[in-house]
Amino acid sequence: MIKPTASFKDNLAMLPSIEGIARIELVDHAGSVVASIENQPGKQGSLVVYRYLAQVFAALDTEAATHGLDVFAEHTADAKNRLGAHPNIDRLLEIVAGGASLNIRVLEA
């Protein structure tokens, strides 16, 4: 597990590549896909973080979400100030606030 810095860019540099990943699906306990993060411009930073969380944690629970918020660094503060601007960070905030945990499914290209 990495020790996140205060810089999202620096944190991304410590995480594994997403080469060969098509998307990530977030799955609830009933098996329904509740969200998807595609490997496309504008979403690749989130894809990198969520793939890393899938590799380190068994599920996207409170512990994983808290660590993910640390990895998102300065973007986490921005998300707290502008709800809806960063949906992939908002999801982590919801889990930390007591929302249901999710499973992360990584789909290769």
Residue pairs with C-beta under 8 A, 6 or more apart in sequence:
1 56
1 67
2 11
2 14
2 15
2 52
2 71
4 11
4 67
4 70
4 71
4 73
5 11
5 73
6 73
6 74
7 73
7 74
8 45
8 71
8 72
8 73
8 74
8 75
10 73
11 71
11 72
11 73
12 45
12 48
12 49
15 48
15 49
15 51
15 52
15 71
16 48
16 51
16 52
16 55
18 39
18 44
18 47
18 48
18 51
20 108
20 109
21 39
21 47
21 51
21 106
21 107
21 108
21 109
22 38
22 39
22 107
22 108
22 109
23 36
23 37
23 38
23 39
23 47
23 107
24 36
24 37
24 47
24 50
24 51
24 54
24 104
24 105
24 106
24 107
25 33
25 35
25 36
25 104
25 105
25 107
26 33
26 34
26 35
26 36
26 37
26 50
26 60
26 91
26 102
26 103
26 104
26 105
27 33
27 34
27 102
27 103
27 104
27 105
28 34
28 100
28 102
28 103
29 100
29 101
29 103
33 105
34 102
35 87
35 91
37 43
37 46
37 47
37 50
37 88
38 47
39 47
39 109
43 88
46 88
46 89
49 68
49 71
49 72
49 88
50 60
50 68
50 88
50 104
51 104
51 106
52 71
53 60
53 64
53 67
53 68
53 104
54 60
54 104
54 105
54 106
56 64
56 67
57 63
57 64
57 67
59 101
59 102
59 103
59 104
60 68
60 92
60 95
60 101
60 102
60 103
60 104
61 95
61 101
62 95
62 96
62 101
64 95
64 101
65 91
65 92
65 93
65 95
65 96
66 92
66 96
68 92
69 76
69 89
69 92
69 93
69 96
70 76
72 79
72 86
72 89
72 92
75 86
75 89
76 89
76 93
78 85
78 86
79 85
79 86
79 89
79 90
79 93
80 93
83 90
84 90
91 102
95 101
95 102
